[in-house]
């Protein structure tokens, strides 16, 4: 074979490989989080602090451009979450704000184009200072009234997500959140206290998620999502049985604990979804689910009443 033919052959192979990549580009890995930040300024005089409009974009960049974990995620696997920040007051003397922060996260349901909400957490105790031109910097060894709160909730989101894919799989991320709580204890920042008159506190939530008393609850998160929702399209009957087992685990956890907030988070996001899961089940399964649900989540009894009637 002549040199000319060799070169032509090589160019043909290279061009073919390039064309294949162009037509079917490889799916590249992406950051693990896809967070959208929504900023509500309706309760303050925003005209005097126009620079606050920078905050949402800076938090999005801070979260989405940082490698929080070692695992690689495909674009379609990224964990979607929303940080909704409602500013309640502004103190011009020190450029400080009080805010309510609502964190919502979702995960995809395997074998479908749908997703399920993992949690919605409302935090009423966020105070922070933010001046024009302030940049957000990662430093988990130093407390900051903006970055530490964001870091805490990122690890909570990761913990909840990993718990849904492996039994207590989010433990390392709840440990990270606990480290931030420990660092914040001496800061004087709001929302970190061990004792809180509010139904929810950052300390109590992550402490509960690491407590042995809530072990069954976390196991239920895995069974509900991985063996229930993810398998529903393939075998609805078996998936319903797995969801029932998850509810029984929650029943066990609730009987052995005193704080309801982790359970409240779960059921406030799942009660309609649970009814949809069981609505077309056999009568025996529906009624078993109804009896369980009205015991462990009495606040939504009227909705669960649909299970007494069936589809």
LOFILO-451209 format. One record per atom (N, C-alpha, C, O): residue in one letter; x, y, z. Coordinates in steps of 0.1 Angstrom, whole numbers, padded with zeros to 4 digits, always signed. Layout:
N
aXYZ
...
//
This chain:
311
x+0009-0012+0000
x+0000+0000+0000
x+0009+0012+0000
x+0018+0013+0008
x+0006+0022-0009
x+0014+0034-0010
x+0012+0043+0002
x+0002+0042+0009
x+0021+0052+0004
x+0020+0062+0014
x+0007+0071+0012
x+0000+0074+0022
x+0004+0074+0000
x-0008+0082-0003
x-0020+0075+0001
x-0030+0080+0007
x-0021+0061-0002
x-0032+0054+0001
x-0033+0053+0017
x-0044+0053+0022
x-0022+0051+0023
x-0022+0051+0038
x-0028+0063+0044
x-0036+0063+0053
x-0024+0075+0039
x-0029+0087+0044
x-0044+0089+0041
x-0051+0093+0050
x-0048+0085+0029
x-0062+0086+0026
x-0070+0077+0035
x-0081+0081+0040
x-0065+0065+0038
x-0072+0056+0047
x-0073+0061+0061
x-0084+0060+0068
x-0062+0067+0066
x-0062+0073+0079
x-0072+0084+0080
x-0080+0085+0090
x-0072+0093+0070
x-0081+0105+0070
x-0096+0100+0070
x-0104+0106+0076
x-0098+0089+0063
x-0112+0084+0062
x-0117+0079+0076
x-0128+0082+0080
x-0108+0072+0083
x-0111+0067+0096
x-0113+0079+0106
x-0123+0079+0113
x-0104+0089+0105
x-0106+0100+0115
x-0118+0108+0112
x-0125+0112+0121
x-0121+0110+0099
x-0133+0118+0095
x-0146+0110+0100
x-0155+0116+0104
x-0145+0097+0098
x-0157+0089+0102
x-0160+0090+0116
x-0171+0091+0121
x-0149+0089+0124
x-0150+0090+0139
x-0156+0104+0143
x-0164+0105+0152
x-0151+0114+0136
x-0155+0128+0139
x-0170+0129+0136
x-0178+0135+0143
x-0174+0124+0124
x-0188+0124+0120
x-0197+0117+0130
x-0208+0122+0133
x-0192+0105+0134
x-0200+0098+0144
x-0203+0106+0157
x-0213+0105+0162
x-0192+0113+0162
x-0193+0121+0174
x-0203+0132+0171
x-0210+0136+0181
x-0203+0138+0159
x-0211+0149+0157
x-0226+0145+0156
x-0234+0152+0161
x-0228+0134+0150
x-0242+0129+0148
x-0247+0124+0162
x-0259+0126+0165
x-0238+0117+0169
x-0242+0111+0182
x-0232+0115+0192
x-0224+0107+0197
x-0233+0128+0196
x-0223+0133+0206
x-0223+0125+0219
x-0234+0122+0224
x-0212+0122+0225
x-0212+0115+0238
x-0218+0123+0248
x-0217+0135+0249
x-0226+0116+0258
x-0232+0123+0269
x-0222+0127+0279
x-0216+0118+0285
x-0219+0139+0281
x-0208+0143+0290
x-0213+0144+0304
x-0225+0146+0307
x-0204+0143+0314
x-0208+0144+0328
x-0210+0159+0331
x-0205+0168+0325
x-0218+0161+0341
x-0222+0175+0345
x-0221+0176+0360
x-0219+0166+0367
x-0223+0188+0365
x-0223+0190+0380
x-0235+0183+0385
x-0245+0181+0378
x-0235+0180+0398
x-0245+0171+0404
x-0258+0179+0407
x-0269+0173+0407
x-0257+0192+0408
x-0269+0200+0412
x-0273+0210+0401
x-0265+0215+0394
x-0286+0211+0400
x-0292+0221+0391
x-0302+0229+0399
x-0314+0226+0400
x-0297+0239+0405
x-0305+0247+0415
x-0310+0260+0408
x-0302+0267+0402
x-0323+0263+0410
x-0328+0275+0406
x-0332+0284+0418
x-0338+0279+0427
x-0328+0296+0418
x-0330+0305+0430
x-0340+0316+0426
x-0339+0323+0416
x-0351+0317+0434
x-0361+0327+0431
x-0361+0336+0443
x-0362+0333+0455
x-0360+0349+0440
x-0359+0360+0450
x-0372+0368+0450
x-0376+0374+0440
x-0379+0369+0462
x-0391+0376+0463
x-0388+0389+0472
x-0384+0387+0484
x-0390+0401+0466
x-0386+0413+0473
x-0399+0421+0477
x-0398+0433+0481
x-0411+0415+0476
x-0423+0423+0477
x-0425+0428+0491
x-0433+0438+0493
x-0418+0423+0501
x-0421+0428+0515
x-0411+0438+0519
x-0412+0444+0530
x-0402+0442+0511
x-0392+0453+0514
x-0392+0464+0504
x-0398+0462+0493
x-0387+0475+0507
x-0385+0486+0498
x-0373+0483+0489
x-0362+0488+0492
x-0375+0476+0478
x-0364+0471+0470
x-0357+0483+0463
x-0346+0481+0458
x-0364+0494+0461
x-0358+0505+0453
x-0345+0510+0460
x-0336+0515+0454
x-0344+0509+0473
x-0333+0514+0481
x-0321+0504+0481
x-0310+0507+0485
x-0324+0491+0477
x-0313+0481+0476
x-0314+0473+0463
x-0315+0461+0463
x-0313+0481+0452
x-0314+0474+0439
x-0303+0464+0437
x-0305+0454+0429
x-0292+0465+0444
x-0281+0455+0442
x-0285+0441+0447
x-0278+0431+0443
x-0296+0440+0454
x-0300+0427+0460
x-0304+0418+0448
x-0304+0405+0450
x-0306+0423+0437
x-0310+0415+0425
x-0298+0406+0421
x-0300+0397+0413
x-0286+0409+0426
x-0275+0401+0423
x-0275+0388+0430
x-0268+0378+0426
x-0282+0387+0441
x-0281+0376+0450
x-0285+0363+0444
x-0278+0353+0446
x-0297+0362+0437
x-0301+0350+0432
x-0291+0343+0422
x-0289+0331+0423
x-0286+0352+0413
x-0276+0346+0403
x-0264+0342+0410
x-0257+0332+0406
x-0259+0349+0420
x-0247+0346+0427
x-0248+0333+0435
x-0239+0324+0435
x-0260+0330+0440
x-0262+0317+0447
x-0263+0306+0437
x-0257+0295+0440
x-0270+0308+0426
x-0270+0298+0416
x-0256+0294+0411
x-0253+0282+0410
x-0248+0304+0408
x-0235+0301+0404
x-0227+0294+0414
x-0219+0285+0412
x-0228+0299+0427
x-0221+0293+0438
x-0224+0278+0440
x-0215+0270+0442
x-0237+0274+0438
x-0241+0261+0440
x-0238+0252+0427
x-0232+0241+0428
x-0243+0257+0416
x-0242+0249+0404
x-0229+0247+0398
x-0226+0237+0391
x-0219+0256+0400
x-0206+0255+0394
x-0196+0248+0403
x-0184+0247+0400
x-0200+0243+0415
x-0191+0237+0424
x-0192+0222+0425
x-0203+0217+0424
x-0181+0215+0426
x-0181+0200+0427
x-0183+0197+0442
x-0174+0197+0450
x-0195+0193+0446
x-0198+0190+0460
x-0195+0176+0463
x-0192+0173+0475
x-0195+0167+0454
x-0192+0153+0456
x-0183+0147+0445
x-0181+0154+0435
x-0178+0135+0447
x-0169+0129+0437
x-0177+0121+0426
x-0171+0119+0415
x-0189+0117+0428
x-0196+0110+0418
x-0199+0118+0406
x-0201+0131+0406
x-0199+0112+0394
x-0202+0119+0382
x-0216+0117+0378
x-0222+0106+0379
x-0223+0128+0374
x-0237+0128+0370
x-0238+0131+0355
x-0231+0140+0350
x-0247+0124+0348
x-0251+0128+0335
x-0261+0140+0336
x-0267+0142+0347
x-0262+0147+0325
x-0270+0159+0325
x-0284+0156+0330
x-0290+0163+0338
x-0290+0144+0325
x-0304+0141+0329
x-0305+0136+0343
x-0316+0135+0348
x-0293+0133+0350
x-0294+0128+0363
x-0292+0139+0374
x-0293+0136+0386
x-0290+0151+0370
x-0287+0162+0379
x-0299+0164+0389
x-0310+0163+0385
x-0296+0167+0401
x-0306+0168+0412
x-0312+0182+0410
x-0304+0192+0412
x-0324+0183+0408
x-0331+0196+0406
x-0336+0201+0419
x-0343+0194+0427
x-0334+0214+0422
x-0339+0220+0434
x-0342+0234+0432
x-0337+0241+0423
x-0350+0240+0441
x-0354+0254+0440
x-0351+0260+0454
x-0356+0254+0464
x-0344+0271+0454
x-0343+0279+0467
x-0352+0291+0465
x-0348+0300+0457
x-0363+0292+0472
x-0371+0304+0472
x-0369+0313+0484
x-0371+0309+0495
x-0363+0325+0481
x-0360+0334+0491
x-0370+0345+0492
x-0371+0353+0482
x-0377+0347+0503
x-0386+0358+0505
x-0380+0367+0515
x-0380+0364+0527
x-0376+0379+0510
x-0370+0389+0519
x-0381+0395+0528
x-0391+0400+0522
x-0379+0396+0541
x-0389+0401+0550
x-0386+0415+0555
x-0395+0423+0557
x-0373+0418+0557
x-0369+0431+0562
x-0355+0434+0558
x-0347+0426+0554
x-0352+0447+0559
x-0338+0452+0555
x-0334+0463+0565
x-0342+0472+0568
x-0322+0462+0570
x-0316+0471+0579
x-0304+0478+0572
x-0294+0473+0570
x-0307+0491+0568
x-0297+0499+0560
x-0284+0501+0568
x-0273+0503+0562
x-0285+0501+0582
x-0273+0505+0590
x-0262+0494+0588
x-0250+0498+0590
x-0265+0482+0586
x-0255+0472+0584
x-0257+0463+0572
x-0252+0452+0571
x-0266+0467+0563
x-0269+0460+0550
x-0273+0446+0553
x-0269+0436+0546
x-0282+0444+0563
x-0286+0430+0567
x-0301+0428+0563
x-0309+0437+0563
x-0304+0416+0561
x-0317+0412+0557
x-0322+0400+0566
x-0314+0392+0571
x-0335+0399+0567
x-0341+0387+0573
x-0349+0381+0561
x-0355+0388+0553
x-0350+0368+0561
x-0357+0361+0550
x-0362+0348+0554
x-0358+0342+0564
x-0372+0343+0547
x-0377+0330+0548
x-0372+0322+0535
x-0373+0327+0524
x-0367+0311+0538
x-0361+0302+0527
x-0369+0289+0526
x-0370+0282+0536
x-0374+0287+0514
x-0381+0274+0512
x-0373+0266+0502
x-0370+0270+0490
x-0369+0254+0506
x-0360+0245+0498
x-0369+0234+0492
x-0376+0227+0500
x-0369+0232+0479
x-0377+0221+0473
x-0367+0213+0464
x-0360+0219+0456
x-0368+0200+0465
x-0359+0192+0457
x-0367+0180+0451
x-0377+0176+0457
x-0363+0175+0439
x-0370+0165+0432
x-0360+0154+0428
x-0348+0157+0427
x-0365+0143+0424
x-0356+0132+0418
x-0365+0126+0406
x-0377+0126+0407
x-0358+0121+0396
x-0366+0115+0385
x-0371+0101+0390
x-0365+0095+0398
x-0382+0097+0384
x-0387+0084+0386
x-0383+0075+0374
x-0385+0078+0363
x-0375+0065+0377
x-0369+0056+0367
x-0380+0050+0358
x-0391+0047+0362
x-0376+0049+0345
x-0384+0043+0335
x-0396+0052+0331
x-0405+0047+0324
x-0396+0064+0335
x-0406+0073+0331
x-0400+0087+0328
x-0388+0089+0330
x-0409+0096+0323
x-0404+0110+0321
x-0408+0119+0332
x-0407+0131+0332
x-0413+0113+0343
x-0418+0120+0355
x-0408+0122+0366
x-0398+0114+0366
x-0410+0131+0375
x-0402+0132+0387
x-0411+0132+0399
x-0423+0134+0398
x-0405+0130+0411
x-0412+0131+0423
x-0405+0140+0433
x-0392+0141+0433
x-0413+0148+0440
x-0407+0157+0450
x-0402+0150+0462
x-0409+0142+0468
x-0389+0152+0466
x-0383+0146+0477
x-0387+0153+0490
x-0389+0147+0501
x-0386+0166+0490
x-0389+0174+0502
x-0392+0188+0499
x-0388+0194+0488
x-0399+0195+0508
x-0400+0209+0508
x-0398+0214+0523
x-0406+0211+0532
x-0388+0221+0525
x-0384+0225+0538
x-0385+0241+0539
x-0379+0248+0531
x-0392+0245+0549
x-0394+0260+0551
x-0386+0264+0563
x-0387+0259+0574
x-0377+0274+0561
x-0368+0279+0571
x-0371+0294+0573
x-0369+0302+0565
x-0377+0297+0585
x-0381+0311+0588
x-0370+0319+0595
x-0373+0331+0598
x-0358+0314+0597
x-0349+0320+0605
x-0335+0323+0598
x-0325+0318+0603
x-0336+0330+0587
x-0324+0333+0580
x-0321+0348+0581
x-0329+0356+0575
x-0310+0352+0587
x-0306+0366+0587
x-0292+0366+0581
x-0283+0358+0584
x-0290+0376+0572
x-0276+0377+0566
x-0274+0391+0562
x-0283+0399+0559
x-0261+0394+0561
x-0256+0407+0555
x-0252+0405+0541
x-0245+0395+0538
x-0256+0414+0533
x-0252+0413+0518
x-0250+0427+0513
x-0260+0435+0512
x-0238+0431+0509
x-0235+0444+0504
x-0233+0443+0489
x-0230+0433+0483
x-0234+0455+0482
x-0231+0455+0468
x-0217+0450+0465
x-0207+0454+0471
x-0217+0441+0455
x-0204+0436+0451
x-0199+0424+0460
x-0188+0419+0457
x-0207+0420+0469
x-0203+0408+0478
x-0202+0396+0469
x-0211+0393+0461
x-0191+0389+0471
x-0189+0376+0463
x-0190+0364+0473
x-0186+0365+0485
x-0195+0353+0468
x-0197+0341+0477
x-0185+0332+0475
x-0182+0329+0463
x-0180+0327+0486
x-0167+0319+0485
x-0169+0307+0493
x-0174+0307+0504
x-0165+0295+0488
x-0165+0283+0495
x-0154+0282+0505
x-0142+0283+0502
x-0158+0281+0518
x-0148+0278+0529
x-0156+0272+0540
x-0161+0278+0549
x-0156+0259+0540
x-0164+0251+0550
x-0158+0251+0563
x-0163+0244+0572
x-0146+0257+0565
x-0140+0257+0578
x-0143+0271+0585
x-0139+0273+0596
x-0150+0279+0578
x-0153+0293+0584
x-0168+0295+0582
x-0173+0293+0571
x-0174+0300+0593
x-0188+0303+0592
x-0191+0316+0584
x-0184+0326+0586
x-0202+0315+0576
x-0207+0327+0569
x-0222+0326+0570
x-0228+0316+0568
x-0229+0338+0572
x-0243+0337+0573
x-0250+0335+0560
x-0263+0333+0560
x-0243+0336+0549
x-0249+0332+0536
x-0244+0318+0532
x-0252+0309+0531
x-0231+0317+0530
x-0226+0304+0525
x-0229+0292+0534
x-0231+0281+0528
x-0228+0294+0547
x-0230+0282+0556
x-0244+0277+0555
x-0246+0265+0555
x-0254+0286+0554
x-0268+0282+0552
x-0270+0275+0539
x-0276+0264+0538
x-0264+0280+0528
x-0265+0274+0515
x-0258+0260+0515
x-0264+0250+0510
x-0246+0259+0521
x-0239+0247+0522
x-0247+0236+0529
x-0248+0225+0525
x-0253+0240+0540
x-0261+0231+0549
x-0272+0225+0540
x-0274+0213+0540
x-0280+0233+0533
x-0291+0228+0525
x-0287+0220+0513
x-0294+0211+0509
x-0275+0223+0507
x-0270+0215+0497
x-0267+0201+0502
x-0271+0191+0495
x-0261+0200+0513
x-0258+0186+0519
x-0271+0179+0523
x-0272+0167+0522
x-0281+0187+0528
x-0294+0181+0531
x-0300+0175+0519
x-0305+0164+0518
x-0300+0183+0508
x-0306+0178+0495
x-0299+0166+0490
x-0305+0156+0486
x-0285+0166+0491
x-0278+0154+0487
x-0281+0142+0496
x-0282+0131+0491
x-0282+0144+0509
x-0285+0133+0518
x-0299+0127+0515
x-0300+0115+0514
x-0309+0135+0512
x-0322+0130+0509
x-0322+0123+0496
x-0328+0112+0495
x-0315+0128+0486
x-0314+0122+0473
x-0308+0108+0474
x-0313+0098+0468
x-0296+0107+0480
x-0289+0095+0481
x-0296+0085+0490
x-0295+0073+0488
x-0304+0089+0500
x-0312+0080+0508
x-0323+0073+0499
x-0327+0062+0502
x-0327+0080+0488
x-0337+0075+0480
x-0332+0064+0470
x-0340+0057+0464
x-0319+0063+0469
x-0313+0054+0459
x-0306+0042+0466
x-0303+0032+0460
x-0302+0044+0479
x-0296+0033+0487
x-0300+0035+0501
x-0302+0046+0506
x-0302+0024+0508
x-0307+0024+0522
x-0297+0032+0531
x-0285+0028+0532
x-0301+0043+0536
x-0293+0052+0544
x-0281+0057+0536
x-0270+0059+0542
x-0282+0058+0523
x-0271+0061+0515
x-0266+0076+0516
x-0256+0079+0511
x-0274+0084+0522
x-0271+0098+0524
x-0263+0102+0536
x-0262+0114+0539
x-0259+0092+0544
x-0253+0094+0557
x-0241+0104+0557
x-0240+0113+0565
x-0232+0102+0547
x-0220+0111+0547
x-0224+0126+0544
x-0217+0135+0549
x-0235+0128+0537
x-0239+0142+0535
x-0247+0148+0547
x-0245+0160+0549
x-0254+0140+0554
x-0260+0145+0566
x-0249+0148+0577
x-0250+0157+0585
x-0238+0140+0576
x-0226+0143+0585
x-0220+0156+0581
x-0216+0164+0590
x-0219+0159+0568
x-0214+0172+0564
x-0223+0183+0569
x-0218+0194+0574
x-0236+0181+0568
x-0245+0192+0573
x-0244+0193+0588
x-0245+0205+0593
x-0242+0182+0595
x-0240+0183+0610
x-0227+0191+0613
x-0227+0198+0623
x-0216+0189+0605
x-0204+0197+0607
x-0206+0212+0606
x-0200+0220+0613
x-0215+0216+0597
x-0218+0230+0595
x-0226+0235+0607
x-0224+0246+0612
x-0235+0227+0612
x-0243+0231+0624
x-0233+0233+0636
x-0235+0242+0643
x-0224+0223+0637
x-0214+0225+0648
x-0206+0237+0647
x-0204+0244+0657
x-0202+0240+0635
x-0194+0252+0633
x-0202+0265+0636
x-0196+0275+0641
x-0215+0264+0633
x-0223+0276+0634
x-0228+0279+0648
x-0233+0290+0651
x-0226+0269+0657
x-0232+0270+0671
x-0227+0283+0678
x-0234+0289+0686
x-0214+0286+0676
x-0208+0297+0684
x-0209+0310+0676
x-0203+0321+0680
x-0215+0310+0664
x-0216+0322+0655
x-0226+0332+0660
x-0224+0344+0657
x-0236+0328+0667
x-0247+0337+0670
x-0256+0340+0659
x-0266+0347+0660
x-0254+0333+0648
x-0264+0334+0637
x-0277+0328+0640
x-0278+0318+0647
x-0288+0333+0634
x-0301+0328+0637
x-0303+0315+0630
x-0298+0312+0619
x-0312+0306+0636
x-0316+0294+0630
x-0307+0282+0633
x-0310+0271+0628
x-0297+0284+0641
x-0288+0273+0644
x-0289+0267+0658
x-0283+0258+0662
x-0298+0273+0666
x-0299+0270+0680
x-0304+0256+0682
x-0312+0250+0674
x-0299+0249+0693
x-0303+0236+0696
x-0318+0236+0701
x-0325+0226+0700
x-0322+0247+0708
x-0335+0248+0712
x-0342+0259+0704
x-0337+0270+0703
x-0354+0256+0699
x-0361+0265+0690
x-0376+0264+0693
x-0381+0253+0694
x-0382+0275+0693
x-0397+0276+0695
x-0404+0272+0682
x-0416+0269+0683
x-0397+0273+0671
x-0403+0269+0658
x-0404+0254+0657
x-0397+0247+0664
x-0413+0250+0649
x-0415+0235+0647
x-0403+0229+0640
x-0400+0217+0641
x-0395+0238+0634
x-0383+0233+0626
x-0371+0240+0630
x-0371+0252+0632
x-0359+0233+0631
x-0347+0240+0633
x-0336+0232+0625
x-0338+0220+0623
x-0326+0239+0620
x-0316+0232+0612
x-0309+0221+0621
x-0306+0210+0616
x-0306+0225+0633
x-0300+0215+0642
x-0308+0203+0644
x-0303+0192+0642
x-0321+0204+0647
x-0329+0193+0651
x-0331+0184+0638
x-0332+0172+0640
x-0333+0190+0627
x-0336+0182+0615
x-0324+0173+0612
x-0326+0160+0610
x-0312+0178+0611
x-0301+0169+0607
x-0297+0160+0618
x-0292+0149+0616
x-0300+0164+0631
x-0297+0155+0642
x-0307+0143+0642
x-0303+0132+0644
x-0320+0146+0638
x-0329+0135+0637
x-0325+0126+0626
x-0326+0113+0628
x-0321+0131+0615
x-0318+0122+0603
x-0306+0113+0606
x-0304+0103+0599
x-0298+0117+0616
x-0287+0108+0620
x-0290+0099+0632
x-0282+0091+0635
x-0301+0101+0638
x-0305+0094+0650
x-0309+0080+0647
x-0316+0078+0636
x-0306+0070+0655
x-0310+0056+0653
x-0325+0055+0653
x-0331+0046+0647
x-0332+0065+0660
x-0347+0064+0661
x-0353+0066+0647
x-0364+0061+0645
x-0346+0073+0638
x-0352+0076+0625
x-0346+0067+0614
x-0348+0069+0602
x-0339+0056+0618
x-0332+0047+0609
x-0343+0040+0600
x-0341+0039+0588
x-0354+0036+0606
x-0365+0029+0598
x-0371+0039+0588
x-0375+0036+0577
x-0372+0052+0593
x-0377+0062+0584
x-0369+0064+0571
x-0374+0064+0560
x-0356+0064+0573
x-0347+0065+0562
x-0347+0053+0553
x-0346+0054+0541
x-0348+0041+0559
x-0349+0029+0551
x-0362+0029+0543
x-0362+0024+0532
x-0372+0035+0549
x-0385+0037+0541
x-0383+0045+0529
x-0390+0043+0519
x-0375+0056+0530
x-0373+0065+0519
x-0368+0057+0507
x-0371+0059+0495
x-0358+0048+0510
x-0352+0040+0499
x-0363+0030+0493
x-0364+0029+0481
x-0370+0023+0502
x-0379+0013+0497
x-0391+0020+0489
x-0395+0015+0479
x-0395+0031+0494
x-0406+0039+0487
x-0402+0043+0473
x-0410+0040+0464
x-0390+0048+0472
x-0386+0054+0459
x-0380+0043+0450
x-0384+0042+0438
x-0371+0035+0455
x-0363+0026+0446
x-0371+0014+0443
x-0371+0009+0431
x-0378+0008+0453
x-0386-0004+0451
x-0400-0001+0448
x-0407-0010+0442
x-0405+0011+0451
x-0419+0014+0448
x-0420+0022+0435
x-0424+0017+0425
x-0417+0035+0436
x-0420+0044+0424
x-0412+0039+0412
x-0417+0039+0401
x-0399+0036+0414
x-0390+0033+0402
x-0395+0020+0395
x-0391+0018+0384
x-0402+0011+0402
x-0406-0002+0396
x-0421-0002+0392
x-0426-0012+0387
x-0428+0009+0395
x-0442+0009+0393
x-0446+0007+0379
x-0456-0001+0376
x-0440+0013+0369
x-0443+0011+0355
x-0442-0003+0350
x-0449-0007+0342
x-0433-0011+0356
x-0430-0025+0352
x-0440-0034+0360
x-0444-0044+0354
x-0442-0032+0372
x-0450-0041+0380
x-0458-0034+0391
x-0453-0033+0403
x-0469-0028+0388
x-0476-0019+0397
x-0480-0027+0410
x-0479-0021+0421
x-0484-0039+0409
x-0489-0047+0421
x-0477-0049+0431
x-0479-0047+0443
x-0466-0053+0426
x-0454-0055+0434
x-0449-0042+0440
x-0445-0041+0452
x-0450-0031+0432
x-0445-0018+0437
x-0454-0013+0448
x-0449-0007+0458
x-0467-0015+0447
x-0476-0011+0458
x-0473-0019+0471
x-0473-0013+0482
x-0469-0032+0470
x-0466-0039+0482
x-0453-0033+0488
x-0452-0033+0500
x-0444-0028+0480
x-0432-0022+0485
x-0435-0009+0492
x-0429-0006+0502
x-0444-0001+0486
x-0448+0011+0492
x-0455+0009+0506
x-0452+0016+0515
x-0463-0002+0506
x-0469-0006+0519
x-0458-0009+0530
x-0459-0005+0541
x-0448-0016+0525
x-0437-0019+0535
x-0430-0007+0539
x-0426-0006+0551
x-0428+0003+0530
x-0422+0016+0534
x-0431+0023+0544
x-0426+0028+0554
x-0444+0023+0542
x-0453+0029+0552
x-0453+0022+0566
x-0454+0029+0576
x-0451+0009+0565
x-0450+0002+0578
x-0437+0005+0585
x-0437+0006+0598
x-0426+0008+0578
x-0414+0012+0584
x-0415+0026+0590
x-0410+0029+0601
x-0423+0035+0583
x-0425+0048+0589
x-0434+0047+0602
x-0432+0054+0611
x-0443+0038+0601
x-0452+0035+0613
x-0443+0031+0625
x-0445+0036+0636
x-0434+0022+0623
x-0424+0018+0633
x-0416+0029+0638
x-0414+0031+0651
x-0411+0037+0629
x-0402+0049+0633
x-0410+0059+0641
x-0405+0064+0651
x-0422+0061+0637
x-0430+0071+0644
x-0434+0067+0658
x-0436+0075+0667
x-0436+0054+0660
x-0440+0049+0673
x-0428+0050+0683
x-0430+0050+0695
x-0416+0051+0677
x-0404+0051+0686
x-0396+0065+0686
x-0385+0066+0691
x-0403+0075+0681
x-0397+0089+0681
x-0407+0099+0686
x-0419+0096+0688
x-0402+0111+0689
x-0411+0121+0695
x-0413+0133+0686
x-0423+0140+0688
x-0404+0135+0677
x-0405+0147+0668
x-0411+0143+0654
x-0407+0133+0648
x-0421+0151+0650
x-0428+0147+0638
x-0423+0154+0625
x-0427+0150+0614
x-0414+0163+0626
x-0410+0171+0614
x-0406+0163+0603
x-0410+0166+0591
x-0396+0153+0604
x-0392+0145+0592
x-0404+0139+0586
x-0405+0138+0573
x-0414+0134+0594
x-0426+0127+0588
x-0435+0137+0581
x-0440+0135+0571
x-0436+0149+0587
x-0444+0160+0581
x-0439+0164+0568
x-0446+0166+0558
x-0425+0165+0566
x-0419+0168+0554
x-0423+0158+0543
x-0427+0161+0532
x-0422+0145+0547
x-0425+0134+0538
x-0439+0135+0533
x-0442+0135+0521
x-0448+0135+0542
x-0462+0134+0539
x-0468+0146+0532
x-0477+0145+0524
x-0463+0158+0536
x-0468+0170+0529
x-0464+0170+0514
x-0471+0177+0507
x-0454+0163+0510
x-0450+0163+0496
x-0456+0150+0489
x-0457+0150+0477
x-0460+0140+0497
x-0463+0127+0491
x-0477+0123+0492
x-0481+0113+0485
x-0486+0130+0500
x-0499+0124+0503
x-0507+0122+0490
x-0514+0112+0489
x-0507+0132+0481
x-0515+0130+0468
x-0509+0119+0460
x-0516+0111+0453
x-0496+0118+0460
x-0489+0108+0452
x-0492+0094+0457
x-0494+0085+0449
x-0493+0093+0470
x-0496+0080+0476
x-0510+0075+0473
x-0512+0064+0470
x-0519+0085+0473
x-0533+0081+0469
x-0533+0077+0455
x-0540+0067+0451
x-0526+0083+0446
x-0525+0079+0432
x-0520+0065+0430
x-0524+0057+0422
x-0510+0061+0439
x-0504+0048+0438
x-0514+0037+0441
x-0514+0027+0435
x-0522+0040+0451
x-0531+0029+0456
x-0546+0030+0451
x-0554+0021+0453
x-0549+0041+0444
x-0563+0043+0439
x-0568+0032+0431
x-0580+0029+0432
x-0560+0025+0423
x-0565+0014+0415
x-0561+0000+0420
x-0562-0009+0412
x-0557+0000+0432
x-0552-0013+0438
x-0565-0021+0442
x-0576-0016+0442
x-0562-0034+0444
x-0573-0043+0449
x-0578-0037+0463
x-0571-0030+0470
x-0591-0041+0466
x-0597-0035+0478
x-0589-0038+0490
x-0588-0029+0498
x-0584-0050+0492
x-0576-0053+0504
x-0564-0044+0506
x-0561-0040+0517
x-0557-0042+0495
x-0545-0034+0495
x-0549-0019+0498
x-0542-0013+0506
x-0559-0015+0491
x-0564-0001+0494
x-0567+0002+0508
x-0563+0012+0514
x-0575-0007+0514
x-0579-0005+0528
x-0568-0007+0538
x-0568+0000+0548
x-0558-0016+0534
x-0546-0017+0543
x-0538-0004+0543
x-0534+0001+0553
x-0537+0002+0531
x-0530+0015+0529
x-0538+0026+0537
x-0531+0034+0544
x-0551+0026+0536
x-0559+0036+0542
x-0557+0035+0558
x-0555+0046+0564
x-0558+0024+0563
x-0556+0022+0578
x-0543+0027+0583
x-0541+0033+0593
x-0532+0023+0575
x-0519+0027+0578
x-0518+0042+0578
x-0512+0049+0587
x-0522+0048+0567
x-0520+0062+0564
x-0528+0071+0574
x-0523+0081+0579
x-0540+0067+0578
x-0547+0075+0587
x-0542+0075+0601
x-0544+0084+0610
x-0534+0064+0604
x-0527+0064+0617
x-0514+0072+0617
x-0512+0080+0626
x-0506+0071+0607
x-0493+0078+0607
x-0493+0092+0601
x-0484+0100+0603
x-0504+0095+0594
x-0505+0109+0588
x-0520+0113+0589
x-0527+0115+0579
x-0525+0115+0601
x-0539+0119+0603
x-0543+0132+0597
x-0555+0135+0595
x-0533+0141+0595
x-0536+0154+0589
x-0542+0154+0575
x-0548+0164+0571
x-0540+0143+0568
x-0545+0142+0554
x-0556+0131+0553
x-0558+0125+0542
x-0563+0128+0564
x-0573+0117+0564
x-0583+0119+0554
x-0588+0110+0548
x-0588+0132+0552
x-0599+0134+0542
x-0594+0130+0528
x-0602+0125+0521
x-0582+0133+0525
x-0577+0129+0512
x-0576+0113+0511
x-0579+0107+0500
x-0571+0107+0521
x-0569+0093+0521
x-0583+0086+0520
x-0584+0074+0517
x-0593+0093+0524
x-0607+0087+0523
x-0610+0082+0509
x-0619+0073+0508
x-0604+0087+0499
x-0606+0083+0485
x-0603+0068+0484
x-0608+0061+0475
x-0593+0063+0492
x-0589+0049+0491
x-0600+0040+0496
x-0600+0028+0493
x-0610+0044+0503
x-0621+0036+0508
x-0631+0033+0496
x-0639+0024+0497
x-0630+0042+0486
x-0639+0041+0475
x-0634+0035+0463
x-0641+0029+0455
x-0620+0035+0461
x-0614+0030+0450
x-0615+0039+0438
x-0619+0050+0439
x-0611+0033+0426
x-0611+0041+0414
x-0625+0042+0408
x-0627+0048+0397
//
